[in-house]
Amino acid sequence: MKLTLLLAIAALGLCGCASAPKSELTVNDDGVDRARMTIIEEQAARSGVRVFWMNPPRKLSTPSGG
């Protein structure tokens, strides 16, 4: 009985750890400044630092309506 309950809990726990498809993890990158990200990542790599982007730099937008 205890073994069955333990196995059931373990199975449910493993189901919660299933990874999401890659398409769900990607964020719409409209406006992300990829050139600036590349420069920063290259500089960091030369310094032995790894960059994790939480809020990637955005491209400068010109105000409309002039």
Backbone as a chain_set.jsonl record, in Angstrom:
{"seq": "MKLTLLLAIAALGLCGCASAPKSELTVNDDGVDRARMTIIEEQAARSGVRVFWMNPPRKLSTPSGG", "coords": {"N": [[0.833, -1.193, 0.0], [1.839, 1.297, 0.926], [4.006, 1.433, -0.798], [2.747, 1.564, -3.295], [1.425, 4.026, -3.088], [3.644, 5.709, -2.82], [4.89, 5.303, -5.314], [2.892, 6.337, -6.993], [2.842, 9.045, -6.245], [5.44, 9.745, -6.991], [5.273, 9.356, -9.763], [3.413, 11.319, -10.472], [4.856, 13.561, -9.753], [6.978, 13.469, -11.572], [5.627, 13.924, -13.941], [5.008, 16.585, -13.734], [7.428, 17.727, -14.214], [7.913, 17.669, -16.86], [9.245, 18.876, -19.876], [8.508, 21.87, -21.704], [7.453, 22.327, -25.111], [9.774, 23.727, -27.496], [8.744, 25.869, -28.967], [6.893, 27.056, -27.283], [8.47, 28.19, -25.364], [9.856, 30.217, -26.548], [10.009, 33.714, -26.927], [8.179, 36.374, -28.295], [10.183, 38.211, -30.3], [10.052, 40.797, -31.315], [11.437, 43.88, -31.885], [13.684, 43.427, -30.349], [17.07, 44.101, -29.785], [19.252, 42.558, -31.462], [21.858, 42.865, -32.43], [23.137, 44.424, -30.492], [22.919, 42.676, -28.329], [24.597, 40.624, -29.202], [27.107, 41.89, -29.215], [27.421, 42.45, -26.465], [27.36, 39.84, -25.409], [29.646, 38.737, -26.611], [31.684, 40.308, -25.476], [31.33, 39.604, -22.81], [31.923, 36.863, -22.902], [34.653, 36.935, -23.494], [35.554, 37.825, -21.082], [35.027, 35.729, -19.498], [32.479, 35.403, -18.561], [29.097, 34.421, -18.37], [26.111, 35.254, -19.984], [22.742, 35.696, -19.098], [19.762, 36.495, -20.406], [17.261, 38.362, -19.063], [15.694, 40.585, -19.491], [15.953, 41.497, -22.505], [17.866, 43.863, -24.486], [16.137, 46.51, -26.086], [15.356, 47.679, -29.364], [15.93, 51.032, -30.308], [13.205, 53.14, -30.636], [11.647, 55.429, -32.813], [9.743, 58.241, -31.913], [6.397, 58.503, -32.943], [4.346, 60.706, -34.922], [5.482, 63.176, -34.944]], "CA": [[0.0, 0.0, 0.0], [2.714, 2.457, 1.0], [4.815, 1.446, -2.012], [1.88, 2.024, -4.371], [1.232, 5.452, -2.886], [4.921, 6.352, -3.119], [5.073, 5.276, -6.772], [1.92, 7.252, -7.586], [3.316, 10.41, -6.0], [6.632, 9.938, -7.817], [4.836, 9.482, -11.149], [2.807, 12.649, -10.638], [5.934, 14.543, -9.675], [7.727, 13.454, -12.829], [4.79, 14.527, -14.983], [5.104, 18.03, -13.577], [8.755, 18.174, -14.645], [8.039, 17.527, -18.304], [9.64, 20.143, -20.493], [7.58, 22.431, -22.68], [8.028, 22.414, -26.455], [10.602, 24.904, -27.707], [7.953, 26.98, -29.487], [6.217, 27.721, -26.174], [9.45, 28.893, -24.559], [10.363, 31.389, -27.245], [9.257, 34.941, -26.722], [8.114, 37.198, -29.494], [11.335, 39.084, -30.158], [9.905, 42.042, -32.066], [12.038, 45.013, -31.23], [14.881, 43.067, -29.587], [18.287, 44.553, -30.457], [20.134, 41.388, -31.545], [23.241, 43.314, -32.63], [23.645, 44.847, -29.178], [23.042, 41.461, -27.532], [25.779, 39.911, -29.667], [28.282, 42.619, -28.726], [27.515, 42.248, -25.014], [27.688, 38.441, -25.153], [31.033, 38.516, -26.992], [32.518, 40.931, -24.444], [31.207, 38.79, -21.597], [32.636, 35.607, -23.121], [36.09, 37.223, -23.366], [35.827, 38.02, -19.656], [34.701, 34.498, -18.789], [31.174, 35.573, -17.941], [27.98, 33.946, -19.179], [24.994, 36.189, -19.868], [21.385, 35.177, -19.183], [18.922, 37.661, -20.661], [15.924, 38.417, -18.473], [15.063, 41.672, -20.238], [16.916, 41.825, -23.555], [17.799, 45.26, -24.911], [15.161, 46.796, -27.145], [15.774, 48.646, -30.368], [15.401, 52.379, -30.086], [12.115, 53.444, -31.56], [11.437, 56.862, -32.987], [8.37, 58.603, -31.588], [5.603, 58.824, -34.127], [3.443, 61.84, -34.79], [6.355, 64.275, -35.156]], "C": [[0.87, 1.246, 0.0], [3.564, 2.583, -0.265], [4.0, 1.963, -3.192], [1.658, 3.53, -4.281], [2.503, 6.224, -3.23], [5.173, 6.397, -4.626], [4.114, 6.232, -7.474], [2.359, 8.705, -7.421], [4.534, 10.705, -6.867], [6.249, 10.13, -9.285], [4.213, 10.847, -11.403], [3.863, 13.752, -10.595], [6.73, 14.609, -10.959], [6.925, 14.066, -13.968], [4.865, 16.048, -14.913], [6.434, 18.582, -14.052], [8.946, 18.051, -16.151], [8.356, 18.877, -18.922], [8.609, 20.568, -21.538], [8.241, 22.419, -24.052], [8.756, 23.734, -26.643], [9.777, 26.095, -28.179], [7.227, 27.741, -28.375], [7.186, 28.554, -25.346], [9.96, 30.161, -25.243], [9.429, 32.567, -27.038], [9.264, 35.715, -28.022], [9.209, 38.258, -29.387], [11.239, 40.333, -31.025], [10.519, 43.172, -31.266], [13.269, 44.697, -30.41], [16.107, 43.439, -30.419], [19.309, 43.416, -30.453], [21.593, 41.793, -31.712], [23.868, 43.706, -31.297], [23.848, 43.638, -28.267], [24.314, 40.703, -27.904], [27.046, 40.568, -29.152], [28.492, 42.362, -27.239], [27.926, 40.813, -24.691], [29.133, 38.13, -25.524], [31.986, 39.114, -25.961], [32.488, 40.106, -23.16], [31.997, 37.49, -21.73], [34.148, 35.809, -23.0], [36.489, 37.395, -21.905], [35.523, 36.771, -18.839], [33.368, 34.547, -18.08], [30.11, 35.052, -18.903], [26.771, 34.832, -18.917], [23.674, 35.428, -20.009], [20.466, 36.38, -19.303], [17.561, 37.495, -20.01], [15.088, 39.459, -19.21], [16.043, 42.098, -21.323], [16.77, 43.283, -23.995], [16.841, 45.421, -26.084], [15.768, 47.785, -28.128], [15.162, 50.0, -30.048], [14.314, 52.652, -31.108], [11.96, 54.958, -31.64], [9.993, 57.187, -32.665], [7.608, 58.998, -32.843], [4.728, 60.047, -33.859], [4.152, 63.164, -34.925], [6.004, 65.584, -34.801]], "O": [[0.675, 2.146, -0.817], [3.816, 3.687, -0.748], [4.517, 2.727, -4.008], [1.7, 4.227, -5.295], [2.439, 7.277, -3.863], [5.62, 7.417, -5.152], [4.492, 6.872, -8.455], [2.256, 9.5, -8.355], [4.649, 11.799, -7.419], [6.83, 10.969, -9.974], [4.462, 11.46, -12.44], [3.769, 14.747, -11.314], [7.119, 15.694, -11.392], [7.502, 14.669, -14.872], [4.791, 16.719, -15.942], [6.557, 19.787, -14.272], [10.038, 18.307, -16.658], [7.794, 19.898, -18.527], [7.939, 19.742, -22.159], [9.467, 22.493, -24.145], [8.403, 24.74, -26.027], [10.087, 27.231, -27.818], [6.974, 28.938, -28.509], [6.779, 29.518, -24.697], [10.443, 31.075, -24.575], [8.209, 32.414, -26.983], [10.25, 35.704, -28.758], [9.173, 39.104, -28.493], [12.269, 40.873, -31.43], [10.163, 43.393, -30.109], [13.857, 45.605, -29.822], [16.175, 43.132, -31.61], [20.135, 43.325, -29.546], [22.479, 41.121, -31.183], [25.012, 43.349, -31.018], [24.826, 43.576, -27.521], [25.024, 40.201, -27.032], [27.963, 39.882, -28.7], [29.61, 42.087, -26.804], [28.746, 40.588, -23.801], [29.788, 37.346, -24.837], [32.988, 38.491, -25.611], [33.515, 39.935, -22.503], [32.661, 37.064, -20.786], [34.847, 34.949, -22.462], [37.635, 37.138, -21.536], [35.736, 36.753, -17.626], [33.144, 33.821, -17.111], [30.223, 35.229, -20.116], [26.446, 35.125, -17.767], [23.508, 34.619, -20.923], [20.401, 37.201, -18.388], [16.8, 36.595, -20.363], [13.916, 39.231, -19.509], [16.88, 42.971, -21.089], [15.691, 43.866, -23.892], [16.758, 44.56, -26.959], [16.593, 48.621, -27.759], [14.028, 50.095, -29.579], [14.495, 52.418, -32.303], [12.126, 55.668, -30.648], [9.095, 56.47, -33.106], [8.114, 59.732, -33.692], [4.417, 60.369, -32.713], [3.491, 64.198, -35.013], [6.791, 66.51, -35.002]]}, "num_chains": 1, "name": "protein.A"}
